[in-house]
Amino acid sequence: YTVNNVVSKTKTGQLVIHSELLARNSEISGDKIFYISGVSARTLQLPDEVEASHFDWWSPHLLLGGTIGVGVYPRIDLTVSLSLSITIWSYGYQWRFLGISAAFDPYQKSFRAALIPLMYNLGRRDSFISDFWIFPDVGIDNNGLVSVSIGIATSL
């Protein structure tokens, strides 16, 4: 026997999915199909278009987040940053590339500019957390301190 999930269309045009048990028996001529009891049909809503992965050369996004990193001399560099990035989209997860960031460091009372080579979305499109980015950056503050940081952000 085999169990198949089957998509069917009702008389009203609604799509439903159900499971079928296909039983083969040498004593029975042909195959018999049995609907599995206890499996309720559920409505399927199929999209008109399926999103394909593609590269966007210009797709700016404004992000709000924070970074923590290490400067030229050992210290923790905490910042709150806004960044603009050019993005690439993929199904399920998203990547963004070539971001820039302007930040204020409340502990050192300094401003910082940074380059973000790439960002990765830890969120999932089908979950509560769908927009949670992690990224490395390299920056310089108004005192000339160069730092390398790891950051998290969300879109505004």
N, C-alpha and C positions, 0 to 999 in steps of 0.2 A: 504494500500500500504506500501511497504518498499523500502528503498534506500540502495543499496549495492555497495561497492567499490570492483571491480573485477580485478584480475590480469590475463591477457591473454598473450598468446604467438603468435606472428605474424608468417607468413610463413617463414620469414627469421630467426626466432628464437629469435627475440627481445621481451623483456617483456614490456608490457604497462599496465597502470592502467586506468580504466574508471569507471564511475558511472552508475548503472542501476536502473531503477524504475520498481519494480515488482507490478503490479496492479491486484487486485482480484476484480471481479465483479460477483455477483450472476447471472446476465443475460448472462454472457459470459461463455461458457463452457471452463474450464481450466484457466490457468494464462496467461497474456500477459506481455511481457517484452518490455519496452520502454527505449531507450537510452536518457538520459537527455541532452537536447540541451545546448550549451554554455559551456559544460565541456570538455576541451581538454584533450586528453590523454597525459601523460608524461612518459618518459622513466624511467624505474626502473633499477638500477644497483645493483644486489644482490651480496654480497660478497661470495667467495667460502667457506670461513670459518667465523664463528661468534666467536668473542673473548669472552672467558668465564672468569669469575673471578677466580683468582688463587693466591696463596701465593708464592712469590719468597723469598727463604731463603737468597740468595746473589744476590743483584741487585744494585750495587753502583751507585750513581749519585752525580756529583759535582754541588753544588749550589752556587750562589752569591746573597747576600742579606744583609739586615741590621736588627738590633734588637734595641728595646728600652725597658728599664727595670728599676728595683729598686734594689739597693744594700743593704748591711747590714745597712748602714745609708742612709737616704733619699737623693737620687740624681737621675738624669736622666742619664742613661748609654747608650750612642749611640755607636754602633759598626758597622763595615762592616765585614761580616763573610763569610767564605767558609766552607761548611759542606759536609760530606760524610754520606749517609744514606742507610739503608737496607729497601726495600720497599715491600708493598703489593699493588696489582692492583685490581681495581674493575671497572665494566662497568660504564662509565659516569664520575665518580669522582675517584680520586686516594688518597690512604693513604700511607704514608711512616712511618716506625717505626725505632727506635733505631739509631738516627743520632748522629754524633759528629761534633763539630764545633771548628775551630781555628779562632780567630778574633783579630783585632787591634782596640783599642779605641783611636780615634784621639784627643779627648778632655782630657783624662787622661794620654795619651801617655803610655798606657799599653797594654799588650797582654792578651788574655782571651781564656780559653778552656771551652767548654760547652757540656752538654749532652742534646740531643733533644729526648724526649720520643716518640713523634709522630708529623707528619706533615699532613696537609689537603690541597688539591688542590682546591682553589676557582675557578679556571678556568674550562671551559667545553671543551670537545674534539671538539665540532662542532662550536666553537666560535672563535673570533679573539684572545681573551685572554684564552689560553689553558694551561698555565704553570705558575701559580701564587700561591705560597705556603704560608701558615700561620702556625706558630708553637710556642709553648712555649719552653723555655730552662732554664736550671740551670747551672750556670758556676762559675768559679773562675779565677781571674786575677793574674798576677805575683806579685801583692802587697798583696795577700791573701784576697781580697774583694770577698765575695760570692754574686751573684746576680741572680735574677729571671727575665726573659725577655720574651717578645713577639716579634716574628720576622716575616719578609716577605722575600721571596727569589724567584729566578727563576733559572732554570737549565742552565748550561753552555753547 
